[in-house]
Amino acid sequence: MYSSFQPGPAAAAPGPDDGPAPAAAAAAAPLADGLPFRRGARLLDTGAVASVLQVGFHLSGTVTEPATATEPEMTYKVAISFDRCKITSVTCGCGNKDIFYCAHVVALSLYRIRKPEQVKLRLPISETLFQMNRDQLQKFVQYLITEHHTEVLPTAQKLADDILSSNSEINQTHGAPDPTAGASIDDENCWHLDEEQVREQVKLFLSQGGYYGSGKQLNSMFAKVREMLRMRDSNGARMLTLITEQFMADPRLSLWRQQGTGMTDKCRQLWDELGALWVCVVLNPHCKLEEKSCWLRQLRKWGDMDVCPLEDGSYGNELPNITNALTQSSNHSQEHVPTACARVDALRSHGYPKEALRLTVAIINTLRLQQLRQLEIYKHQKKELLQRGATTITNLEGWVGHPLNPVGCLFLTLTEACRLEEENSLEISDAGDAKPPVYQHVPVATGCQDSGESYLSLALEVALMGMGQQRVMPEGLYAQDKVCHNEEQIIARLQELELEAVLVQTLRKQCILLLEGGPFSGLGEVIHRESVPMHTFAKYLFSALLPHDADLAYKLALRAMRLPVLETTAPSGDVTHPHHLVSVVPSRYPRWFTLGHLESQQCELASTMLTAAKGDMLRLRTVLEAIQKNIHSSALIFKLAQDAFKIATPADSNPDTTLLNVALELGLQVMRMTLSTLNWRRREMVRWLVTCATEVGVRALLSILQNWYTLFTPTEATSIVAATVMSHNTILRLSLDYPQREELAGCARTLALQCAMKDPQNCALSALTLCEKDHIAFETAYQIVIDAAATGMTYSQLFTIARYMEHRGYPLRAFKLASLAMTHLNLAYNQDTHPAINDVLWACALSHSLGKNELAAIIPLVVKSVHCATVLSDILRRCTMTAPGLAGIPGRRNSGKLMSTDKAPLRQLLDATISAYINTTHSRLTHISPRHYGEFIEFLSKARETFLLAQDGHLQFAQFIDNLKQIYKGKKKLMMLVRERFG
C-alpha cells in the first residue's frame, strides 16, 4: 500500500469499527479453526493480551502463554494487518506453521473486536509523518535508528544512499509505501492465506496415504473451503485451487495408473469431495462470465492430464458434471435433476439459504408432477407389463450414490431450515456434541402445491422419492459401494426425524405411491433384473410404518424382499402378487461387487419382520414364504433361523412356539440346501438343528429321525443326530416318560441300521453303539458289518470295530473281525512305522489269548499280509513268551505249555520271518550308503536272533553271511564290518 505525500481517502484514519472483523463474523473467521479459536478466547478471558496498539490498519500487541508443567511462560509479539473487516496478513512470534491462525492471533483479533474502546488508535504512519516539519522528521528517523540500530542501520544506510542518488529506482516512484495505510477502494481485498503453507500441508497429508488422521485433516480443509464460500470469501476458490494442484501432483496417481490398480476407498472419497466443491465454486450465482471461462480452462487442463482419475462407475470422470453445470441453461424445469440439486448446494454454500430453499421447493414440485405423469403412464401399460413380466429401466442415472448427491443435498437444505438451535449451541465443546438435532415444522413460504406444508415434511418426501427410485446398479466396485454408503447416510438422517402425525401422513402417502409406481419405483410390481435392491430402504420404512400402519409396513417389506439378479427363472419375490415377474438377461451375469452386502441386507430385512411378527402365526407364515422364495444363500437362512430361535427363547420367559416352529422350518431348509454340497459350517448347523428340534419337542425330534435321509448324511445322522437325541441330557431336557423314551430310542435304532446299510464304512460302529441295549438290533448291526467287511470296509475300520467288540465282551466276534481286517492289509518290507502295526500286534495277542486254534488261523493271514521283518519277529517273540489260551474261554481246556517254533503254527511264522529278513537285507543293500552301514550291522544282529530260533539257525545264518560276502564283495568297507561282527 502506497501513500502519496498528500492526505487522501486511502489514508483516512480508521474508526473504532474498522477492526479486523465485525463481532458477528469473527466467531466464524474463515481461517480460525475450532481449537485455536477456543484457546484464543481463553487467553483473552485470562488477560493474556497486552500493549495493544492500532496504527492505521495495522494492529499489534503481545500475548502471554501461561507456564505449564513442561513449558515456561512465553510472551509473543503479534501483528495483524486488515482491510475492510478482513485480516490480510498476520505474523506471530510463536512461528505457527499451519493454514489456520494460531491462538495468539485469535486472541488479539478478539481483543480488538470485543474491547475497541481499550485500543489506542493512531493515524496511518504516513499521515503522522505528513504533519511533521523537517527537524521533527530528522529527529524521528534518528531516534528510530538509535532504538533499533543493530537491526535497521544497514537498511537505513541503503535507503539513504538510494534517496540521495537521482537515478535510483526509489526516486522513479511517486510517494512511499505505508504498511499501516488502508488499500484503495478499488483494490481486491481478501482474507490472509498462506499459500505455501496450504501446499505443504496438503502434500504432507496426501503423503501419509489418507489414513484416519490425515484423511480427517483433509476433510477439515474441505470444510474450511465450504465455510469460506459461505462467507463469500474469494480465498475459498483460491484455497481449493491450491488443494487440487497438490491432489493432481500426488505421485500415487501415476503409480496406480501404471499398475492398473484402483485408488483406495479413502482416497476416492477425498476426490469425490474435491469434485463436489468445484461444482459449488463454478455454480456460484455471482460468478462472472470471465471467471467461469477461467475455471473451465483450468478444469479442462486438469481433466486432460493422464493422471487425472476417472469416476469408477457409469458417470465418466468428474469433469462432465462440472463443465455441464457451467454451460447449463437457467430453465430449471427442463434441467438434469442432479445438476439442479447441485445449484441448490451452490446457493447454500455461497450463503444464499432463502434462494436455495426456493429452488429446492421448485425441484420437488417438478418431481411431484413427474411422479403423477409416471403413474398415469403406468396405468395404461400395467396390464401389458404384468403379462410380459419385464420392464426396462426408466431411470438410467440413479440419484442415490450419484457424485453430486442430489437427495442428500435437498434433504439437508430443507432440514437446516427447520433445525432448532438450542442455547449455547454455537459453543463447541472439546468432546464434540453428540446430541441428535431437534427439528420443528416451518411452513413453506411460497410455490407449494398444498398449503399448510412444511419444509420438514418436504424433506421426508424428497428423501423417500429419491431412495425409492428404480435405478440400474452402476458398474464398478466403487460406484456400487457408494450407492450403499449414500443410502445408509440418508437413512441415518431420516432416523433423526421424530415421526409425528404430519410426517406419518407424508410417509404413508409416499409409501403407497412407491408401491403403485410401476417401473418408475424400486418398490413397484414390475422391476428390472438389474435394478438396485430396496432392502435397506424397506427395513427403515417397515420400522417407521409398523406402529402406524402394520398392513402397509408388511406389504412394502414383503415386496422389497426380492433380489431378481439371483433369480435363474423369470418369476421373482413378490409373494403378494401371483403375476410378479422380472426381465431375465441369460447371456450376461452382471458384476455385482457388493452382492454379499446386499444379501446380508435382505437377511436383515427378513430378520426385522420375523422379530416384529413374533406370536402372529399368519404374518410369520407369510414372512417364512418370502424367505424361502427369495433368499438363496444357506448361510443367510441359517443366520435367520438362529435369529428366530434366539428371539423365540428369551432367558426370562417361556419360549414363543410360533417363532420356534419358524426357526425349525428354516433350519430344515438349510439342511436340505446343504446336504449335497460341501459346507464347512455343516456340523455346526446339524448340532443347532437338533437343539432347535429339542426345544420344539419330542414330535420334532421323531420327525427328523424318521426323515433323516432328506436332511443328513448317514454319518451325521448316526454320530451327531441320533447320538444327541439318545443322550442323557436330551432325555432330562424333555422330561420324557418311559413310552416316549422307548419310541425315541426305537426311531434312533431304526435310523442307525438304515445308515449302517447305506454307509457301513462310516456308520457301522455308531450303529452298534446305538443298538447296544436292544439284542435284535445289535445282532442286525453286527451282521451288516460282517456282510460289508469283504468289500465295503477298510482294515482300519474293521480293526476299530473289532476292538469295540472285545471291549464289549465279545472276543470271538472281535477275532473274526480282526481276521477279516488282516485280509485287507499289506505291509511292505520297509513299512516298519505303519499305523496298522499296533492293530496287527493286538490281533495276534487276541488270537494267542483265545487259544492255539485261533492263533493257527491268524498266522497264515499275518504271513500273507505282513512282509516287514521287524514286525514279524516282534509277533514271533510275543507268541513264545507265554502259553496260548489265557483268556479262559468257557468250555475250553488250556494246557499251559509254551509253544515251540519247530512246530505249527509258529514254524510257519518263523520261516516267514527269516525269509523277510533275507529279502529285506538284499533290498537294503541295493541302495545303501556308507552313513547307513552301522544301522545295517545292527539290523543283521536282530536277524541273527531270529535265525537262532530255528534248530539249524546257526548254520543258516552262517550260510546267509557267506552269500552276502560273495554277492556284495564290491562293498569292501561294509563287508569288512560284517566280517568283524559275524566272522
Protein Blocks (a to p, Z undefined) as FASTA:
>chain_A
ZZdfbdcfklpccdfklcfbdfklmmmgfklcfklmmmmmmmmmnopaghiacehjaccd
dddddddfkbccdddddddddeehiafbdcdfklpacfbdcfklmmmmmmmmmmmmlpcc
dddfklmmmmpcfklmmmmmmmmmmmmmmmmmmmmmmmmmmmmpmkbmklmpgcjddfkb
ccdfkbccdddddfklmmmmmmmmmmnoopaklmmmmmmmmmmmmmmmmnopaklmmmmm
mmmmmmmmpmklmmmmmnopacdfklmmmmmmmmmmmmmmmmomklcfklmmmmmmmmmm
mmmpmklccdedjeopfklmmmmmmmpcfblklgcfklmmmmmmmmmmnopaklmmmmmm
mmmmmmmmmmmmmmmmmmmmmmmmmmnopacdfblbafehpaklmmlmmmmmmmmmmpcc
dehklpccfkopabdcdddddddfbhpfbghiafklmmmmmmmmmmmpccdddehjklmm
mmmmmmmmmmmmmmmpccdfklmmmmmmmmmmmmmnmjmbckbmbdcfkbccfklmmmmm
mmmmmmmommlmmmmmmmmmpcfklpmbfbdcbfkbmklccdddfkbccddfklmmmmmm
mmmmmmmmmmmmgoiaklmmmmmmmmmmmmccfklmmmmmmmmmmmmmcfkbccdfklmm
mmmmmmmmmmmmmmmpccfklmmmmmmmmmmmmmnomklmmmmmmmmmmmbcfklmmmmm
mmmmmpmklmmmnopafklmmmmmmmmmmmmmmmmmmmmmlmmmmmmmmmmmpmklmmmm
mmmmmmmmmmmpcfklmmmmmmmmmmnopaklmmmmmmmmmmmgccdfklmmbfklmmmm
mmmmmmmmnomklmmmmmmmmmmmpccfklmmmmmmmmmmpcehklopghiacehiacdf
kbcfklmmmmmmmmmmmmmmmmmmmmgcfklmmmmmmmmmmmmmmmmmpmklmmmmmmmm
mmmmmmmmmmmmlmmmmmmmnZZ
